[in-house]
Amino acid sequence: MAGAPQVSEHELHASSCTAALSAKADDLVSQIKAGHAELRPSLLATLEAGAAFIGDAYLRGERDEARAQAALDAALQAQKALPATDLAARQALCAQEAARMLSETNLFGRAIVSMLAQRRLKKLLGD
């Protein structure tokens, strides 16, 4: 789009992590629906990690939803070319980074992330 601001490195990174964590969440949802209910805590943690990246972007003023969705769509498409081991490594690093972000935020911020993740979990599992 002419005149549209370039996506920042931070936005690219957040989109890449959100996409990687989304893929992990999708895999966990499939496993849970196949009878592995013990994976619910892992799914919740993955959803919280993804919400942490979204919340961090919002707090940084990155609030253009159309731009964020386009960056996420591009990241989802790009990760399809990644070998499974590279995707798993990215998921692990992104989860660690999200855990660090959450440990550095206040109780209110963590509560919002938890609420968003719980809501997403219920939607994904049809609860």
C-alpha positions as CSV (number, residue, x, y, z in Angstrom):
1,M,0.0,0.0,0.0
2,A,1.5,3.3,-1.0
3,G,2.4,5.6,1.9
4,A,1.9,2.9,4.5
5,P,4.5,2.9,7.2
6,Q,7.0,0.0,7.1
7,V,6.5,-2.8,9.6
8,S,9.1,-2.4,12.4
9,E,11.5,-5.1,13.4
10,H,9.6,-5.4,16.7
11,E,6.3,-6.0,14.8
12,L,8.0,-8.6,12.5
13,H,9.4,-10.4,15.6
14,A,6.1,-10.3,17.5
15,S,4.2,-11.5,14.4
16,S,6.7,-14.4,13.9
17,C,6.4,-15.4,17.5
18,T,2.6,-15.1,17.5
19,A,2.4,-17.2,14.4
20,A,4.8,-19.9,15.8
21,L,2.8,-20.0,19.1
22,S,-0.5,-20.2,17.1
23,A,0.8,-23.3,15.3
24,K,1.8,-24.9,18.6
25,A,-1.7,-24.1,20.0
26,D,-3.4,-25.6,17.0
27,D,-1.4,-28.8,17.4
28,L,-2.2,-29.0,21.1
29,V,-5.9,-28.4,20.4
30,S,-5.9,-31.3,18.0
31,Q,-4.2,-33.5,20.6
32,I,-6.6,-32.5,23.3
33,K,-9.6,-33.2,21.1
34,A,-8.1,-36.6,20.3
35,G,-8.3,-37.4,24.0
36,H,-5.2,-36.0,25.6
37,A,-6.9,-33.7,28.2
38,E,-3.7,-33.6,30.2
39,L,-2.3,-31.1,27.6
40,R,-4.7,-28.4,28.6
41,P,-2.2,-26.6,30.9
42,S,0.3,-26.6,28.0
43,L,-2.3,-25.1,25.7
44,L,-3.1,-22.5,28.2
45,A,0.5,-21.6,28.7
46,T,1.0,-21.4,24.9
47,L,-2.1,-19.1,24.6
48,E,-0.8,-16.9,27.4
49,A,2.6,-16.6,25.6
50,G,0.8,-15.5,22.4
51,A,-1.3,-13.0,24.3
52,A,1.8,-11.6,25.9
53,F,3.2,-10.7,22.5
54,I,-0.1,-9.1,21.4
55,G,-0.3,-7.2,24.7
56,D,3.3,-6.0,24.4
57,A,2.7,-4.8,20.9
58,Y,-0.4,-2.9,22.0
59,L,1.4,-1.3,24.9
60,R,4.1,-0.1,22.4
61,G,1.5,1.7,20.5
62,E,1.3,-0.8,17.6
63,R,-2.5,-0.7,17.4
64,D,-3.2,-0.8,13.6
65,E,-5.2,-4.1,13.5
66,A,-5.2,-4.4,9.7
67,R,-1.4,-3.9,9.7
68,A,-0.9,-6.4,12.5
69,Q,-3.1,-9.0,10.8
70,A,-1.2,-8.6,7.5
71,A,2.1,-9.1,9.4
72,L,0.7,-12.1,11.1
73,D,-0.7,-13.6,7.9
74,A,2.8,-13.1,6.3
75,A,4.5,-14.8,9.3
76,L,2.1,-17.7,9.2
77,Q,2.8,-18.1,5.4
78,A,6.5,-17.8,5.9
79,Q,6.7,-20.4,8.7
80,K,5.1,-23.0,6.4
81,A,8.6,-23.3,4.7
82,L,10.3,-23.9,8.0
83,P,11.5,-27.4,8.9
84,A,9.7,-28.8,11.9
85,T,12.9,-28.6,14.1
86,D,13.3,-24.9,13.3
87,L,9.7,-24.2,14.0
88,A,9.9,-26.1,17.4
89,A,13.1,-24.1,18.2
90,R,11.3,-20.8,17.4
91,Q,8.3,-21.9,19.5
92,A,10.5,-22.6,22.5
93,L,12.4,-19.3,22.2
94,C,9.2,-17.3,21.8
95,A,7.7,-19.1,24.8
96,Q,10.8,-18.2,26.9
97,E,10.6,-14.6,25.8
98,A,6.9,-14.4,26.6
99,A,7.6,-15.9,30.1
100,R,10.2,-13.2,30.6
101,M,7.8,-10.4,29.5
102,L,5.1,-11.7,31.8
103,S,7.4,-11.9,34.7
104,E,8.3,-8.3,34.2
105,T,4.7,-7.0,34.0
106,N,2.5,-6.1,36.8
107,L,-0.3,-8.2,38.3
108,F,-3.0,-6.4,36.3
109,G,-1.2,-7.0,33.0
110,R,-0.8,-10.7,33.9
111,A,-4.4,-11.0,34.8
112,I,-5.5,-9.5,31.4
113,V,-3.2,-11.9,29.6
114,S,-4.6,-14.8,31.6
115,M,-8.2,-13.8,31.0
116,L,-7.6,-13.5,27.2
117,A,-5.9,-16.9,27.1
118,Q,-8.7,-18.5,29.1
119,R,-11.3,-17.0,26.7
120,R,-9.3,-18.3,23.7
121,L,-8.9,-21.7,25.3
122,K,-12.7,-22.0,25.7
123,K,-13.3,-20.9,22.1
124,L,-10.8,-23.3,20.7
125,L,-12.0,-26.3,22.7
126,G,-15.7,-25.5,22.4
127,D,-16.1,-25.3,26.2
